[in-house]
Amino acid sequence: MKKRSIVLIGMPGSGKSTIGVLLAKALCMRFVDSDLVIQSHARMPLQRIIETRGIDGFAEYESKALLSIHGNNQVIATGGSAIFHETAMDYLRGNGTIVYLCPPYAEIEKRLWNIATRGIVLKPGQTLRDVYAERKPYYEKYADITIYTGKLPSARVVQKVIQALKEGEV
């Protein structure tokens, strides 16, 4: 397997951060969570950025954060809306393999009990189902590998990602 970066994309609640940490440990790679990079740059939580700067202000922070992640041999967990930043996604793809973590919608809905405070970009009147429908084609567009996670335990998802990376030698 090449030592390029592995970039995890998917809906909020798809397990990007959890799987990212475990994957980085399993592959002896560094782990970067782009949401933490955003919060560090903004010096405030994601939800507060959205509340005080709006969706466009958040998007600006997110794009800059993604473009500031340098280097190879790391697992990068992106925010769910990273796929709206074409330049940043092209940059990440240039340095790594894009892995789309895809649990069923019902599983995402169960995991997102804190949608109002989690820092999820929701346009006025938009539901979680709307967000899912809007983003899914973008996740599919950017994915080099798609992992259907179902209700699998995290360790099994990590195994599936590693196997897919080996098979694809991407």
C-alpha positions in Angstrom: 0.0 0.0 0.0 1.3 3.4 -0.9 1.9 5.9 1.9 -0.4 8.6 0.5 -2.9 10.2 2.8 -6.4 8.7 3.3 -9.2 11.2 3.2 -12.5 10.2 4.8 -15.6 11.9 3.6 -19.3 11.3 4.4 -22.3 12.6 6.3 -22.0 13.9 9.9 -22.4 10.8 12.0 -20.9 8.5 9.4 -17.9 7.7 11.7 -15.2 9.7 10.0 -13.4 10.8 13.2 -13.8 7.5 15.0 -12.8 5.4 12.1 -10.0 7.9 11.2 -8.3 7.5 14.6 -8.5 3.7 14.5 -7.3 3.6 10.9 -4.4 5.9 11.6 -3.4 3.6 14.5 -3.7 0.5 12.4 -1.6 1.9 9.6 0.9 3.9 11.7 -0.2 7.2 10.2 -0.9 10.6 11.6 -4.5 11.6 12.2 -6.0 15.0 11.3 -9.6 16.0 12.0 -10.5 19.0 9.8 -13.2 20.1 12.2 -10.5 20.6 14.9 -8.4 22.5 12.4 -11.4 24.8 11.7 -12.0 25.3 15.4 -8.4 26.1 16.0 -8.3 28.7 13.2 -11.6 30.3 14.3 -10.9 29.8 18.0 -14.5 28.8 18.6 -16.7 25.6 18.2 -18.2 24.8 14.8 -21.8 25.6 15.9 -20.7 29.0 17.2 -19.0 29.8 13.8 -22.2 29.0 12.0 -24.2 31.1 14.5 -21.9 34.1 14.4 -20.5 34.0 10.8 -23.3 32.2 9.0 -23.0 29.4 6.5 -20.8 31.4 4.1 -18.4 32.4 6.9 -18.2 28.8 8.0 -17.6 27.7 4.4 -14.7 30.1 4.2 -13.1 28.7 7.4 -13.7 25.1 6.2 -12.1 25.7 2.8 -9.0 27.4 4.3 -8.6 24.6 6.9 -8.8 21.9 4.2 -6.2 23.7 2.1 -3.9 24.1 5.1 -3.5 20.3 5.7 -0.2 19.4 4.2 1.8 16.3 4.0 1.4 12.6 3.2 1.0 9.5 5.3 -1.9 10.8 7.3 -5.6 10.0 7.7 -7.8 13.1 7.3 -11.3 13.1 8.6 -13.2 15.9 6.8 -16.3 17.7 7.9 -19.5 16.6 6.2 -19.7 19.7 4.0 -16.1 19.5 2.7 -17.4 18.2 -0.6 -18.8 21.6 -1.4 -15.3 23.0 -1.8 -14.1 21.8 -5.2 -10.6 23.4 -5.0 -10.0 21.8 -1.6 -11.3 18.4 -2.6 -9.1 18.5 -5.7 -6.1 19.4 -3.5 -6.9 16.5 -1.0 -7.4 14.1 -3.9 -4.0 15.1 -5.3 -2.3 13.9 -2.0 -4.5 11.0 -1.1 -7.2 8.5 -1.6 -10.8 9.6 -0.9 -12.8 7.1 1.1 -16.5 7.6 1.4 -18.0 6.1 4.6 -21.6 5.3 3.8 -23.9 4.1 6.5 -27.6 3.9 5.8 -29.6 7.0 6.4 -31.4 5.5 9.3 -28.1 4.9 11.1 -27.0 8.5 10.6 -30.3 9.7 11.9 -29.8 7.6 15.1 -26.3 8.9 15.6 -27.1 12.6 15.2 -29.1 13.1 18.4 -27.4 16.5 18.8 -28.0 18.0 15.4 -28.9 21.5 16.7 -25.6 21.9 18.5 -23.2 19.7 16.6 -22.1 22.2 14.0 -23.8 20.8 11.0 -24.4 23.2 8.1 -28.2 23.4 7.7 -29.8 26.0 5.4 -33.0 27.5 6.8 -35.8 25.0 6.7 -33.5 22.2 5.6 -34.0 18.8 7.3 -31.3 16.1 7.9 -33.0 14.1 5.0 -32.6 17.1 2.7 -28.9 17.5 3.7 -28.4 13.7 3.0 -30.1 14.0 -0.4 -28.1 17.1 -1.4 -24.7 15.7 -0.3 -24.9 12.1 -1.4 -24.1 12.8 -5.1 -21.0 14.8 -4.1 -19.7 12.1 -1.9 -20.1 9.6 -4.7 -18.5 12.0 -7.2 -15.3 12.4 -5.1 -15.0 8.9 -3.7 -12.2 6.7 -4.9 -13.5 4.0 -2.6 -17.0 3.6 -1.0 -17.4 1.6 2.2 -20.9 0.6 3.0 -20.7 0.4 6.8 -24.2 -0.7 7.7 -24.3 -1.2 11.5 -20.8 -2.8 11.5 -18.6 -2.2 14.6 -15.8 0.4 14.0 -13.0 -2.3 14.0 -14.7 -4.1 11.1 -15.1 -0.9 9.2 -11.4 -0.2 9.6 -10.7 -3.7 8.3 -12.9 -3.1 5.2 -11.1 0.2 4.5 -7.7 -1.4 4.7 -8.8 -4.3 2.5 -10.2 -1.9 -0.1 -7.0 0.1 -0.1 -4.9 -3.0 -0.6 -7.2 -4.3 -3.4 -7.3 -1.0 -5.1 -3.7 0.0 -4.5 -4.9 3.5 -5.0 
